[in-house]
Amino acid sequence: MQLFLPDIANYLDTYLGSGRFPQDQNGIYHPTQHPVQRIGVALEPWSDIATWVRRERLDALFLHRPWRLDIQTLPAEVGVLAYHLAFDLTLTFGLNLRLAHALKMSQPVPFAFKDAVPLGMFGDIPPVSLAIITARLQDVFGAAPVIDASHTETVKRIAIVAAMTDSLIREAAALHVDLYITGQLRQPANKAVQETGMTIATIGHATGELWGLHELASLLRERWPDL
């Protein structure tokens, strides 16, 4: 059975919850009527992406940030999918069930709502030392997190959030979160971090995006093993 670009877009619309972001980039960025057998995934285009597309004999592209793509350089039959916020909040530091599983989080709870959309999640993990959860984060993301440590010795509850504000740190502390995991350290939250004693693990925005991109590729393989 042949696979077409709208089939992939419909699947990703559902998985990524793109309906939450009606004003954002979601779905087909450049259409194609041709079947899709090979798809390339990238965070954003680079100057020589067309050479890669031709070399790998790609039928379609997935781009997280497509806006600098010169579509005229691609073969006319190549389709492009693009998802921005929906990708970020489902496959990086938002309500990311695949990441929750990787970190052994049980029953993730949506957290840090903005316009009714959760920017993150929190949940319990089997109690471990800060050193062990730090090593686990390094194994998952392939890069060592930066730990802003307080007096935390045992981590039992973690939050993963695509934002870091004074109020979110205080809210996490009130929920007995031991470790707040995010992409980027935000200075305006420093006072709350100091006053609550919250421990912060900063992964790096780009590192989180790359992890999400690999998970996206895995999702597509799981859904369509022949793709």
Disulfide bonds with the S-S distance in Angstrom:
none
